[in-house]
Amino acid sequence: MHHLVDVLRLREGEKVVLCDGHGSWRLCSFSKNDWSSRIEELSEDIHETIPPDHPTCVALATAKGERGAWAIAKLVELGIDSIILLSTDRGIVRWDTTRKQHALERLRRIARESSAQSRRAFLPDIGGPITLDELLETNRSHGLRELALADISGKSMPLIQQEIKISTIAVGPEGGWSEREMSLANDLPILSIGTTIMRSETAAIAAGVMLKALRW
């Protein structure tokens, strides 16, 4: 309610959408007087949004400071369905158990706020950190071959799409994937998301835009 009153400064009677983050939403009205602020239901109708047929996922190396949080917020605004944090061989960020829990709680809160700002009906899944080994094992155990690794040495998306439909893109750290990680993924497509060297969070956004463009 603080956000509605003090940040958005809603006026009497302005429309508000209440959403459960799982596709259900209801249109309401904002009401304010001298002693209280409240949300009033305009109807009993609960609307259901159909989930996407082909969910998208970006797996990105954990970044220092606010850069990772910024990337999460922008991927949520783009409409990416699942975001996985990666612990990579050349990555700098290392989280112990306590720090991991606090970091994930904060990133999920950011994802909720970005979902509300961008009017998403579904909250994205935020998972990890996991290693590339674990990501590949999960991918293969489900019989999926829709994962591509982002690397400047790879093929363009149109060329890869002739062979396989991509739904997940894994983005490494700024130092790139290690030789060990590249050898692990030798049976997966290597995707080029540009001809320049990007920061990891910029590359993650570029990957998200590509996935969204394929689904539109």
Order of alpha helices (4+ residues) and beta strands (2+ residues): beta-beta-beta-beta-beta-alpha-beta-alpha-beta-alpha-beta-alpha-beta-alpha-beta-alpha
